[in-house]
Amino acid sequence: MWKILKIQVDPKSRSFIAATAKKERTDLSKAVRDLVSRGRTLLAVKKFKKGQALLGRAAEIAGLPVGRMMLLLRELGVKGNLEQDDYRKSIANLAGAW
């Protein structure tokens, strides 16, 4: 369910959002939602690259399924931050789940 959120932005940001909406041939609300989504994704990639978020958490931040996050990171050339021990634990957890 959509919720209404009122925000205040500076005039330059308002102009940028309006220009983006015009360029994308959409309304201001959709332009803001798209920019927020892109910002979440950028934040998730940044945190993953810095080791501040593991894959699952990065996917949560971005609002993406883990598989899509993996593909995105690969497309961007971001290397995984799994250590060998993490990999072994993941395999053991997976084996235990089956």
SETIKOL-430062 format. One record per residue (C-alpha): residue number from 1; x, y, z. Coordinates in steps of 0.2 Angstrom, whole numbers, m for minus. Layout:
N
PT, NUM, X, Y, Z
...
***
This chain:
98
PT, 1, 0, 0, 0
PT, 2, 7, 17, m5
PT, 3, 9, 30, 9
PT, 4, 10, 49, 6
PT, 5, 26, 57, 12
PT, 6, 28, 75, 12
PT, 7, 46, 81, 10
PT, 8, 55, 98, 8
PT, 9, 69, 100, m4
PT, 10, 80, 114, m9
PT, 11, 76, 123, m26
PT, 12, 91, 115, m35
PT, 13, 85, 98, m30
PT, 14, 67, 102, m35
PT, 15, 73, 108, m52
PT, 16, 83, 92, m54
PT, 17, 68, 81, m50
PT, 18, 57, 91, m61
PT, 19, 70, 89, m76
PT, 20, 72, 71, m72
PT, 21, 53, 68, m73
PT, 22, 51, 78, m89
PT, 23, 66, 68, m97
PT, 24, 58, 52, m92
PT, 25, 41, 57, m97
PT, 26, 34, 54, m80
PT, 27, 27, 63, m65
PT, 28, 36, 70, m50
PT, 29, 31, 56, m38
PT, 30, 38, 43, m50
PT, 31, 54, 52, m52
PT, 32, 56, 54, m34
PT, 33, 53, 35, m31
PT, 34, 65, 30, m45
PT, 35, 79, 42, m37
PT, 36, 76, 34, m20
PT, 37, 77, 17, m27
PT, 38, 93, 21, m36
PT, 39, 100, 29, m20
PT, 40, 96, 13, m10
PT, 41, 105, 3, m23
PT, 42, 120, 14, m23
PT, 43, 121, 14, m4
PT, 44, 120, m5, m4
PT, 45, 134, m7, m17
PT, 46, 144, 5, m7
PT, 47, 142, m4, 10
PT, 48, 145, m21, 2
PT, 49, 161, m15, m6
PT, 50, 167, m7, 10
PT, 51, 163, m24, 20
PT, 52, 150, m15, 30
PT, 53, 136, m26, 23
PT, 54, 136, m44, 18
PT, 55, 126, m49, 3
PT, 56, 109, m52, 11
PT, 57, 110, m36, 20
PT, 58, 115, m27, 5
PT, 59, 101, m34, m5
PT, 60, 89, m28, 9
PT, 61, 96, m11, 8
PT, 62, 93, m10, m10
PT, 63, 76, m18, m9
PT, 64, 81, m32, m21
PT, 65, 81, m51, m20
PT, 66, 98, m58, m16
PT, 67, 100, m66, m34
PT, 68, 97, m49, m42
PT, 69, 109, m41, m30
PT, 70, 122, m54, m35
PT, 71, 119, m50, m53
PT, 72, 120, m32, m51
PT, 73, 137, m33, m41
PT, 74, 144, m44, m55
PT, 75, 138, m32, m68
PT, 76, 147, m18, m59
PT, 77, 163, m28, m57
PT, 78, 162, m29, m38
PT, 79, 171, m43, m31
PT, 80, 163, m54, m17
PT, 81, 170, m51, 1
PT, 82, 168, m69, 7
PT, 83, 182, m77, 16
PT, 84, 186, m95, 14
PT, 85, 179, m99, 32
PT, 86, 163, m89, 28
PT, 87, 161, m100, 12
PT, 88, 164, m116, 22
PT, 89, 151, m111, 35
PT, 90, 138, m107, 21
PT, 91, 141, m124, 13
PT, 92, 139, m132, 30
PT, 93, 123, m123, 33
PT, 94, 116, m127, 16
PT, 95, 120, m146, 19
PT, 96, 111, m145, 36
PT, 97, 96, m138, 28
PT, 98, 94, m152, 16
***
